[in-house]
Amino acid sequence: MKNLKAIIEGLLFVSGEDGLTIIELSSIINESEEEITKAIKELYNDYNSEDRGITIEYLGNHYKLTTKEEHKDYYKKLVSEEENSILSQSALETLAIIAYNCPITRIDVDNIRGINSSYAIRKLLIKGLIEEAGRADTAGRPRLYKVTDKFLDYFGLGSLDELPKIEMTEENIDDEKNLFDSKYVEIEK
């Protein structure tokens, strides 16, 4: 017997701010819309406890996991700190991948990095170094990302054509090495 609530919770987490409709959840899980609705109501009641920081909201015909309104002051502090902090190694890797491959989806960035890039992408969006560039014409229509003029300004570039040229190397990639540094090398001009 599958744990319907756990599956829905995971799917809503993965879908992020896009959320999912009852029809999409029903199609993915292969359960009736009534069973999905019942499980969502149970999840909502679970999250309604004071000791939980998230809840389920129905916004724009989609169910989404959201943070609770009463904790918004803490979230504002986090965003403020992120705006003022320097870029981490993961954010720099993510930024480089987006710059060289834009427009690109988060899933494609994850596949290149070999790790989830959601946090790094959020941080880059907050800093204004990347932005949405539309939606991909693939299943689920995921967001596409590209670098902004602020990125070009920050790195002293007139256009993306001025990025150093790179190419894939044929060497085997050791799991202990940084995936981005291992796969790409700068081409001498």
C-alpha positions in Angstrom: 0.0 0.0 0.0 1.5 3.3 -1.0 1.6 6.2 1.4 -0.5 8.7 -0.6 0.2 11.7 1.7 3.9 11.2 1.6 3.9 10.9 -2.2 1.8 14.1 -2.6 4.0 15.9 -0.1 7.1 14.9 -2.0 5.6 15.9 -5.4 4.5 19.3 -4.1 8.0 19.9 -2.6 9.6 19.0 -6.0 7.2 21.1 -8.0 8.2 24.2 -5.9 6.4 27.4 -6.5 4.7 26.0 -9.6 2.6 23.6 -7.5 0.4 20.9 -9.0 -3.3 20.6 -9.8 -5.5 17.8 -8.6 -5.6 16.5 -12.2 -1.8 16.5 -12.4 -1.5 14.7 -9.1 -4.1 12.2 -10.0 -2.4 11.5 -13.3 1.1 11.1 -11.8 0.1 9.0 -8.8 -2.6 7.0 -10.7 -5.2 7.6 -8.0 -8.7 9.1 -8.2 -9.2 12.8 -7.8 -11.3 12.1 -4.7 -8.5 10.1 -3.0 -6.0 12.9 -3.8 -8.4 15.5 -2.4 -8.9 13.5 0.8 -5.1 13.0 1.2 -4.5 16.8 0.7 -7.1 17.6 3.3 -5.3 15.3 5.8 -2.0 16.9 4.9 -3.4 20.3 5.5 -4.6 19.2 8.9 -1.2 17.8 9.7 0.5 21.1 8.7 -2.1 23.1 10.7 -0.2 22.3 13.9 1.7 25.1 15.6 4.9 23.1 15.5 5.0 23.0 11.7 6.6 25.7 9.5 4.9 24.9 6.3 1.4 24.4 5.0 -0.5 23.6 1.8 -2.2 26.4 0.0 -4.5 26.3 -3.0 -3.4 29.2 -5.2 -4.1 29.7 -8.9 -5.8 26.3 -9.3 -2.6 24.6 -7.9 -1.7 23.1 -4.6 1.6 24.3 -3.3 3.7 23.9 -0.2 4.2 27.3 1.4 5.7 28.8 4.5 3.4 30.0 7.2 2.5 33.7 7.3 3.2 34.1 11.0 6.9 33.3 10.5 7.4 35.9 7.7 9.8 38.1 9.7 12.3 35.2 9.9 12.1 34.6 6.1 12.7 38.3 5.4 15.9 38.1 7.5 17.0 35.1 5.5 16.4 36.8 2.2 18.1 40.0 3.4 21.2 38.0 4.5 21.2 36.2 1.2 21.1 39.5 -0.7 24.2 40.7 1.2 26.2 37.5 1.2 28.9 36.5 -1.3 28.3 33.7 -3.7 29.0 30.2 -2.6 30.9 27.7 -4.7 27.6 26.0 -5.6 26.1 29.3 -6.6 29.1 30.1 -8.8 29.0 26.7 -10.4 25.3 27.1 -11.1 25.8 30.6 -12.4 28.5 29.4 -14.8 26.3 26.5 -16.1 23.5 28.9 -16.7 25.7 31.5 -18.4 27.2 28.9 -20.8 24.0 27.0 -21.5 21.2 29.6 -21.3 18.3 29.3 -21.6 18.4 26.2 -19.3 16.0 24.5 -16.9 16.9 23.8 -13.3 16.7 20.0 -14.0 19.3 20.4 -16.7 21.5 22.4 -14.3 21.0 19.6 -11.7 22.0 17.0 -14.3 25.2 18.9 -15.2 26.2 19.5 -11.6 25.0 16.1 -10.3 23.3 17.7 -7.4 20.1 19.7 -6.7 20.6 23.4 -7.5 17.3 24.8 -6.3 18.9 26.8 -3.4 21.6 28.2 -5.6 19.1 29.2 -8.3 16.9 30.9 -5.7 20.0 32.8 -4.4 21.0 33.9 -7.9 17.4 35.0 -8.6 17.4 37.1 -5.4 20.7 38.7 -6.3 19.4 39.5 -9.8 22.2 37.6 -11.6 19.7 35.3 -13.4 16.1 35.6 -14.4 13.3 33.5 -16.0 13.6 33.2 -19.7 10.2 31.6 -20.4 9.1 27.9 -20.3 10.5 24.8 -21.9 8.4 23.0 -24.4 8.7 19.7 -22.5 6.5 17.8 -20.0 5.6 20.0 -17.1 6.8 23.2 -19.0 9.7 23.9 -16.5 11.1 27.3 -16.2 14.1 28.4 -18.3 16.8 30.5 -16.8 19.3 32.9 -18.3 21.8 35.4 -16.9 20.9 39.1 -16.6 22.5 42.3 -17.6 23.5 42.6 -13.9 25.5 39.4 -14.4 27.3 40.9 -17.4 27.9 44.1 -15.4 29.2 42.2 -12.4 31.7 40.3 -14.4 32.6 43.1 -16.7 31.3 41.6 -19.9 29.7 43.3 -22.8 27.8 40.1 -23.9 27.9 36.4 -23.3 30.2 36.1 -26.4 33.0 37.5 -24.2 32.9 34.5 -21.8 36.0 32.4 -21.9 35.6 29.5 -24.4 35.4 26.1 -22.9 35.1 22.5 -24.2 34.4 19.1 -22.8 37.4 17.0 -21.9 37.6 13.3 -22.5 39.2 12.4 -19.1 37.3 10.1 -16.7 35.6 12.0 -13.9 36.6 10.9 -10.4 33.7 11.1 -7.9 35.9 13.0 -5.5 36.5 15.9 -8.0 34.3 18.9 -8.6 32.1 17.9 -11.5 32.3 21.3 -13.2 36.0 21.7 -12.9 36.6 18.2 -14.1 34.5 18.4 -17.3 35.3 21.8 -18.6 38.6 23.5 -19.5 39.3 27.0 -20.7 40.5 27.3 -24.3 43.5 29.6 -24.8 42.7 32.5 -27.1 
